[in-house]
Amino acid sequence: MSPYHYPDFKDVLILKFLEKFEKDDPYWEESERAILDRIFDYIGRKEGFRYERCLDAGCGRGRLLWVFRKLFRVITAIEPDGDRFAEAVEMAEAFGMSEKTTMQQVSAEEFASDDRFDLIFCSHVIQHIHTDHVLPLMKNLAHHLSDNGVIALTTCHSTGDVDQYGNNYLQNGTPVRETVSREEFNNLVNSSGVLPVHYFHAEQMMSDFADIGLKTVDFRVFHVAREERDVLRQPDIDNYVNASPDLQQRYGVDMFLLLEKG
Ligand SMILES: C[S@@+](CC[C@H](N)C(=O)[O-])C[C@H]1O[C@@H](n2cnc3c(N)ncnc32)[C@H](O)[C@@H]1O
């Protein structure tokens, strides 16, 4: 099999999108930060939770490697793309966490270890993989979860009645986003320069996860789109859109799930 290359080399596309829609607005970062705080809160309150091993599944260039470094005794980070993996190794060094970090260039479906992890963090990965690989990947994460462990998952959220698919690319330097079919999405997962995105229908996803033995213990939508923020004009927008299942269904580019065995 040929080596995997993530379609958005050096995150050029995503950074252009953020520059276009979020320039000078701290909201995007704060919205994600609130999700990370929710993970800290949950595991802090969970009886018998062990701060032994954390797995960052799909760590990319190591953007969030620092988050759990002080809490856990050992961090394992995996990433299939060779260039991004090399950057993550450098990032671990820069964060001064190389000694407690084990890194492997491998996909989350193929990862195999005798270790069991107390926290498995999978941030913004499954929206970019072939639809046939999503449940195998989650099953493999569940397999590597300790009995009292937690999976923290973030991914893209569909505000429609079913899963939706899109692609992102640059046209003369301007970010463009289009809707595509599931088949087109799957054809793009190994492309270059066009980033395919799968927006998951939350209820369907929770039901699929329940079928593989993962129960959802927390669910939030976050990253409300700029144009919707401008219309809603709510000062505490993330709490506002999470106030009811109906609002959660209608808003949020991204979603967050905490999953446990059972
Ligand atoms: C949007 S980036 C997110 C990176 C990082 N988790 C973060 O939040 O900054 C998606 C990453 O998932 C990686 N990836 C793609 N397929 C994967 C798979 N099957 N298993 C694990 N990681 C994968 C990509 O190479 C890419 O680095």
The ligand as a Tripos MOL2 file, in Angstrom:
@<TRIPOS>MOLECULE
LIG
   27    29     1     0     0
SMALL
NO_CHARGES

@<TRIPOS>ATOM
      1 C1         -7.1160   17.8310   10.9180 C.3       1 LIG1
      2 S1         -5.6860   16.9330   11.3180 S.3       1 LIG1
      3 C2         -5.8240   16.8890   13.1020 C.3       1 LIG1
      4 C3         -4.5050   16.7110   13.7750 C.3       1 LIG1
      5 C4         -4.5390   16.8380   15.2970 C.3       1 LIG1
      6 N1         -5.2480   15.7620   15.9160 N.3       1 LIG1
      7 C5         -5.1280   18.1670   15.6950 C.2       1 LIG1
      8 O1         -6.2610   18.2160   16.2120 O.co2     1 LIG1
      9 O2         -4.4550   19.1730   15.4580 O.co2     1 LIG1
     10 C6         -6.0820   15.2600   10.8950 C.3       1 LIG1
     11 C7         -4.9270   14.3160   11.0650 C.3       1 LIG1
     12 O3         -5.4040   12.9730   11.0500 O.3       1 LIG1
     13 C8         -4.4150   12.1930   10.4020 C.3       1 LIG1
     14 N2         -5.0390   10.9410    9.9420 N.ar      1 LIG1
     15 C9         -5.6070   10.6900    8.7500 C.ar      1 LIG1
     16 N3         -6.0350    9.4120    8.6970 N.ar      1 LIG1
     17 C10        -5.7570    8.8610    9.9010 C.ar      1 LIG1
     18 C11        -5.9420    7.5740   10.4690 C.ar      1 LIG1
     19 N4         -6.5230    6.6020    9.7600 N.pl3     1 LIG1
     20 N5         -5.5020    7.3450   11.7110 N.ar      1 LIG1
     21 C12        -4.9190    8.3520   12.4300 C.ar      1 LIG1
     22 N6         -4.7060    9.5930   11.9390 N.ar      1 LIG1
     23 C13        -5.1200    9.8500   10.6930 C.ar      1 LIG1
     24 C14        -3.9460   13.0780    9.2790 C.3       1 LIG1
     25 O4         -2.7220   12.6540    8.7230 O.3       1 LIG1
     26 C15        -3.8720   14.4120    9.9660 C.3       1 LIG1
     27 O5         -2.6180   14.6420   10.5400 O.3       1 LIG1
@<TRIPOS>BOND
     1     1     2 1
     2     2     3 1
     3     2    10 1
     4     3     4 1
     5     4     5 1
     6     5     6 1
     7     5     7 1
     8     7     8 2
     9     7     9 1
    10    10    11 1
    11    11    12 1
    12    11    26 1
    13    12    13 1
    14    13    14 1
    15    13    24 1
    16    14    15 ar
    17    14    23 ar
    18    15    16 ar
    19    16    17 ar
    20    17    18 ar
    21    17    23 ar
    22    18    19 1
    23    18    20 ar
    24    20    21 ar
    25    21    22 ar
    26    22    23 ar
    27    24    25 1
    28    24    26 1
    29    26    27 1
@<TRIPOS>SUBSTRUCTURE
     1 LIG1         1 GROUP 0 **** ****
